[in-house]
Structures are given as structure tokens and as C-alpha cells.
Amino acid sequence: PPWGPEARALFLWGEGPRGLGPAAGGEARRLTVHPARETSPRWSPDGKSLVFASDRFGSADLFTIDARGRGLRRLTYESSTEVPAAVTATHVFGHSNAWGRSDLFRVSLAGGDMIRLTGHPYETEHSPTVSPDGASVYFVAGSSGGAWRNPAQRGANTGKIWVARTGVPLTDYRKLTQGDQHDMYPVCLDSETVAFVSNRAGAPNVWAMKAPNGRATQVTRFGSGTIRSLTASRDGRQVAFQRDSRVWLADVAKGEARPVEIFAPADAQRDPVQRLTVGT
């Protein structure tokens, strides 16, 4: 659920219809009609276009499209899987298995080669976000594990929030969270504050912290369920996320969260019934 221009719109995606819908709820407008799986949409800073992943040519590649559903353009052509996570005025940041393990990369919005940003031989890095001043990249190092299947999972197979100085490759790495909990999906609220999802208090909830000292405060207080796909409004005052199968908004300062009712066309591209002839 990335935010739209001036934080007024949301983008829906998944196996079914994809489209735009107002933050207050209501009808969504479909942007793409291809039967491929299209995921992980991210808005450009000016709110005029989106970058998303699609497997319409086999593996997941990056594409860009404007907010009216026009000007579709392919950005990457690798045989690996690319997942966009953040868009600046000039580049898309994401993670890919192009080099064997999950590493961070960036690619120009004009297209071109993916530039590898991390390369730890044993660790995996994913879900990057760029600070508003462009100086820092926050990301998750470690496994996403079974965070969706087991929201309360704790142990060694979990992710932690890190920050590094922007560059090729990234430099000056600092680990911001500790412990055996899952810390996932960082998004920048301002140049020093990052929000993320953590199950450190039991069920997954949204937390926020100042990067210099790493002290986190709890924003939402759900007792169950899953949270994924966290994004922030352009002013950093609100976050949007998917909780179970619904889109939610939360006020970071007040800690108030509410679901957003969004309605999309129900017709599908493919027949849900498959007829198979099975022989022995």
C-alpha cells in the first residue's frame, strides 16, 4: 500500500485486480490488466509514477508505469528475481538473488545495469529504504524466516534493522536492533527516524526509533495477526500497511490505527476452474 501524490492514494496489488484508491477508502481504479503476478509497487517521490515487479517475462523484473496506467516501461532484464523497495528521484533500490544470495541493488530509473550494493558471503540483505536526504540506506540483514507463517517466531533465523552510508558499495554499517525477534520492513519517517515491523512484544506491530540511539517505541498494539508491506506518508506522520488481508493506516504520534475499506473490480483475467485430463 504505497502512498500516492500528497498522501491521497493507495496502490493495490496481488493476484487479482490492481489499482488506485483514496486513503479514505472507496473504489479502486485498475492500472494493469496483464495476467502475470505483479507485486511490490512503490511510488516515485513526485507521485507521478510507480515502480513494481512483474513476472510477465518469466522471473520478476522491474517495470515503471505512470499514475494514469500509461507509459509502461521495463527497467531490468535479469534472469533473477528483483524486488523494488524504495524509489528516489533517480534510482530504484531493492533486493535480488542475481548474485546467489539476497543482496541490495540500485538501478537507474532510465534503465540499465543493476548495481550491486552489498555482498556479504553468508548474510542476506533485503527491504532497503533511503533516507530523505539520500545519505543513508536502512535495510534488513538476516532471514525473513517464517514471519508470515509464524508471526510470533523468535530465534536465530530472524531479521534485524541495519543502516549504512549510501555509496557503491554501501559503507559504515551499523546494526540498529538486537535480540531474537523479527524486525522487518523499515521505512524512513524523516532523516533520523525509521519505522519498522517487529514482534518483540509478541504479535507483529509497527515500531519507530531514532537511528542514532536505536531506542524503539511501539506505535500499534495488535494482539494477533500479521503485518507486511509497511510504507510511510510523504510527511512521515502516518504509515500504511497490510494487516492480514486488509489495508490499514496508523498515526505514528497518536498510535491510532484503522482499516481502509477499498473496493476493486471483482472480475478476473483467468478462469478459476481448470480442467485436467489425468492418465495412468
Disulfide bonds with the S-S distance in Angstrom:
none
